Amino acid sequence: PTSDAARDALYTLDPNQITRDLHAVREYIKNVPASTGTVVVAGFCWGGSQTFRYATNSDRPEAFMVFYGSAPDDPEAVQQISAPVYGFYGENDQRINSGIPAIEEMMDEFGKTYEYEIYEGAGHAFMRAGDDPNADAASKAARDAAWERLKGLLEEIIR
């Protein structure tokens, strides 16, 4: 009935079921006739957090695109990451950004690829906010820059 109720419902989902669902989607999409077979997982906000979590328990996707999602804090889980993780963060999103130094340190420690951009002046959910025709300049610039970065990364991965 409300966006708060929807968010609360997401938080009650079983993480193991989310992983099984993502495995099923990955298997399905890589076999669609128009697919190259290359799979990249991307998520936004809660979905960004789930994308980062999925990176810790799946060795099949070629990369993970985390849009303003929180990072795992378990070193044993981070050690399981086998594909690059690319982060997209707004400068004015301290709740999420406060976790970046810890995950960056763990990813470096375990020799994992973690590359991220922090978009100046943007806040949480800048991809959605920047797509609004009345978007503030920072959100619009962040959205445009992140979109170009995403397209460039996908082109590299597909090659």
Secondary structure, DSSP 8 states (H G I E B T S, - for coil): --HHHHHHHHHTS-HHHHHHHHHHHHHHHHTSTT--S--EEEEETHHHHHHHHHHTS-S-SSEEEEES------HHHHTT--S-EEEEEEEE-HHHHTTHHHHHHHHHHTT--EEEEEEEEEETTHHHHHHSTT--HHHHHHHHHHHHHHHHHHHHHH-
